[in-house]
Amino acid sequence: MSNSDLKVRFHLPGLRFNYPLNMYWVSLKKIHPEFFRDNVEFGSFFGCFPFSLWNGGRLIMHDQCDGNFITNVIKSINAEGIPVRYTFTNPVLTEEDLEDPFCNFCMKAADNGMNEVMVFSPILEQYIRDKYPSYKINSSTCKEIKNVDDINKELEKDYKYVVLDYNLNNRWDLIEGLTEPGRLEVLVNTLCTPACPRRGEHYRYIGEMEKKVAANRKLPPEKQEKIVDTWRCEYGEYNNLYKIKDYPTFISPEMIYNEYLPRGINNFKIEGRTANLFSLIETYSYFMLKPECVGEARFLLLTNLQASGIISVNRPKPSFWKP
């Protein structure tokens, strides 16, 4: 197969909040394949089922999934031929945290040889390799590996994919020095400003907050520590698709087809596990749909989301006229 015939494999955010949108997106592609750009397919749906102590990258505190929801979501996604990929990238885990019952339940529920897990912590990675050997393991961008030699060493390890540090996006001089570009995955819409100096600090903050939430859940209300998400970032916290297009790290659909595919790179991750629904629809449409089909596809999608109750449009309450 030539590079021009490679599938353009998108990895979509959402096992919980965006799960309905992702499943509608799969249906849209079945019903209207003509809306989609050439060779688009779905590489995985990634995220976690809250509340997961091992989760990293996005802080999800005030939610909890039950067992039936978890098993049904996994079954539905896998039935479409799409892997579930857990983002278990908390960087501050200890040996004690490995025995977390909920995270182990999630691992057992998807332990069928089809699914994946994204890792950061070496101790969690080894635990998963030993206890859940059927899972395909991916190396997280949270590691912030920026040196070409170190990325090549990472590619030599037993990972399905290695997610490239976003600062190396579009750095063709560096990318062409990588030994196995076909096993790279790149973030196309990262909201962080280029060379964000607080990215690693943010990952660690999220991990520590996850541990505080987990500790609270074992205590009666009067003994729980009050937790407020105090993270504020001046480096892109309120960015969206339209604000990041001028970043040197942004990857457009044209770059995917004209630059990445010819280099053998065909796995593309879309950020947005906790993103605004409408922002995510815009992002999906921009990357995966033909420009001339975006309007019709968006209309059909929003109409279906409203009909299913995912989007609620409230009408004015009736009143009485008094002369």
N, C-alpha and C positions, 0 to 999 in steps of 0.2 A: 504494500500500500504506500503510495506517495504521500508526502506531508500535506499536499493539497486535498487529499481524500480523508484526512483525519476527522474524527468526530470532534465537535466543539462541545466539550463536556463541562457543564455548569454545575457547581455544588451550591445548593440553595440553603439559606438559613431557616431553621424552624422545625422543631419536633413538638412544640407546644403552641406558642402564640401564632406562628405563621403556618401551622400545619394545614388549616383549611385553605389558605391561599395557595400553598404549594400543590395541594391535591387538585384544586380547580385549574391550576396552571397545567398540570399533567393532562387533565381532561380537555383543556383548550387545545393542546397540541394534538391530541387524538382526533378531535372534531374538525379542527382547522389547521392542519399541518402547513397549509400554504401561507399562513401568517408568519411562520418562523423563518429565520435566516437559515442558510444552508448547513446541514449536518449537525444541528443542535440536538443535544441529548442531555439527560440529567445524570450527573455522576454520583450524587448523594444528596440526602437531606441531613443537615448537621445541626447539632445543638445538644440539649440535655432535657431531661424531664425534671422540673423543679420539685422539691428542692434537692439538688445534688451537691454534696460537699466537694466532690472531685471536679465540679464544673469550674471553668476559668474563662477569662476573656470578656464576659458580660456578667454583671451582678444581677441575680434574680433572687429576691429575698422573700416576697410575700405570696408564695404560691406553693401548691403541693399537688402532685398527680397521684391518682390511685392506681392500683395494679391493673384493673381492667382497661383503663384508658391507655396505659403504657403498652400492654400486649396488643390491643386493637390497633394502635397507631403503627407499631412495628409491623404487624401483619399486613396492614393496608399498604404501607410504603413498599415493603418487600414484594407484595403481590404485583406491583407495577415494575418489578425488576430493578428497583432502586435501593441501594444500601442505606441503612441508617448509620450515621457516623456520630459517635459521642465526642463532644469537645471536653474531654477530661484533662484540662490543662492547668489546674490549680498548681502554682509553683511552690507552695509552702506546705505541702502535705508531709505527714510523719508516718512512721510505721503503724502507729495506732489507727490512723485514719483509713488505712487499707481495709479494715474490717467493717467499714460503714455498711450497714445492712441495706439501706435503700439503693446505694450505688451498685452493690453486688446483685441486688434484685434486678436492676436494669440490665446489667451485664448478662445475667442468666436468661432474661427474657428475650434477648436478641442473639443468643449464642447458637446460631444455626449455620455458621460458615459463610454467611453472605455479608455480614456487617463489619463495621470498622470503628476504630477509636483513635482520636487525635491526642497525643501525649506531649507533656513537657517534663514532668517530674521523673527522674530516673528510677526512683523506688516504685512509683506506680507503674511505670512501663514494665519493669521486671515482674511485678506482681501479676499484671495482666498476661504477660507472655507465659508465665508459669501456670496460672489458674484458668485462663481462657485462651488457649492456644489457637482456637479457630478464628479469632479476630485478626483482621488486617490492621496493622499499626501504621499511623502516619506521624510524621515529625512536624511539630507546630512552629508557626512563624514567631510564637512567643519567645523562642530561643534567641531571636535577634542575631542570627548568624550572618555576618556581612562579608566575610572573607571567602574568596573563591575556593581556596584550598580546603577550608573547613567545610564549605558546602559540599564539595566533592567527597570529603570523608563521610559526611552525613549520608550522601547518596550511596556509598558503599555498604551502609548498614542495611539491616533487614526491615526497611520501610516500604510501604506501597507507594506513598508520595512524600515528598519533602516540600513544605510550603515555603516559598521564597520570602525573605524579608522584603517588605514593600519598598524599601529604599533602593532596591536593586531592579525594580520594574523599569523596563525600557533602557537599561544599561547594557546595550548590546555588546560592548567590549568585554564586559564581565560575563554576561550570559553565554557568550560563545566560548568561554573558557571552561564551561561546565561539562562534565563527562557524560551525564545521562539526562539531558534536558526533558526527555519524555516522561521522567518521573518527578518533574517539578509541578507544583501547583502555584498559581499566582493570584493575588488579591486584586481584582480589577477596580474596586470602588472604595478602597480604604479611605476613611474620613480623616485620619490623622494627617496633619501637615507633614511635608517631607522632613525627615531627620528630626522628628519630634523628640525632645530631650527627656520627656516624662513617660514615654511609652512603657518601658520596663517597670518603672515605679508604679504605673497604673495597674499592670498585671499583678504585681505583688499586693497592692492595696485590695484589689478584688478578691484575691485568694485569702487574705487575712479577714476580710469582711465575711466571706463564706464560712470561715471557721467560727466567727463570733455568732453568726446566725445558727449554726449547727449546735453550738454550746447552749444557746438560749433555749432551743427546742427540747432540751433535756431538763429544764428547770421550770418550777412553777412561776407564774407571771410576776409575782412580787420579787423574785430573785433574779429576774432576767436583766441583762444589761441593755439600756436603751441604745438602739442602733439607728443612726441617721446617716444616710449616704452623703458624706460631706465632700466627695471628690468634685472639684471644679477644675476644668482644663481650659486654658487660654489658647491652646494649640489646635482647635478644630472641633470642640465639643458639639457645636451646633451646625456643623457642616451638613450638606446634602449633595445629591448628584450634581446639581447645577452649580454649586460653589466649588467643586473640586476638579472640574474639567480642565482647568488651566494648570493644575499641579503637574510637575514632571513625572510623578508616580502614577498618574491616572492612565488607564488603559481603555482606549475606545474600541468599539467593534471593528473599525477599520484596521486598527493595529493588531487585533487578534488574528484577522484573516491575512493581513499583508506582512506581518512581522513575526508573530509568535508561531503560527502554524508552519510556515516555511522552515522554522528552526526546530520543529518537532515537538513544540509545547502546546498541549491541547486541554489542559485542566485549569479551570478558572473558577475561583471562589468569589461569591457575592456576599459581602458583609450585610448584617441587618437582623440579627436574632431578636433584638428589642426595638427595632426601627418602627416608625410610624407606618401604618398600613398603606397609606396613599403614597408615601415616599418609596416604599418597597415596590408597589405596582409600577411606578414610574421607572424605577431602576430595572426591574425585570423586562419591561417593555423596551427600554432603550437598548439593552444588551442582546436580547434574544429575538426580538421581532423585526420584521422588515419595516423600515420607516413608513412606507405607504400604508401599512396595515395596522399601525399602532392605534389610531383613532377607533376603528371598528372593534378591534380586539379589546381595547380598554372599556368600551361601552358594553360589550357582551359580558365582560368579567364583572364590572360593577353592578350590572343588572342582576347577574346570578348571585353575587354576594349579598345584594339587598334581598332577593327572593328567599335566600336561605337563612336570613337573619344575622349574617355576619356583619353587615352594615345596616344600621337602623336610621331611617329618615323620618323624623317626627313631624307630624302635621300640627297646625294650630288647634288648640282645644276649642270646641264650640262654646259659644256664649249666647246671651240673649240681648236683643235690642230693646231698649226702652225709650219711648218717645219723650 
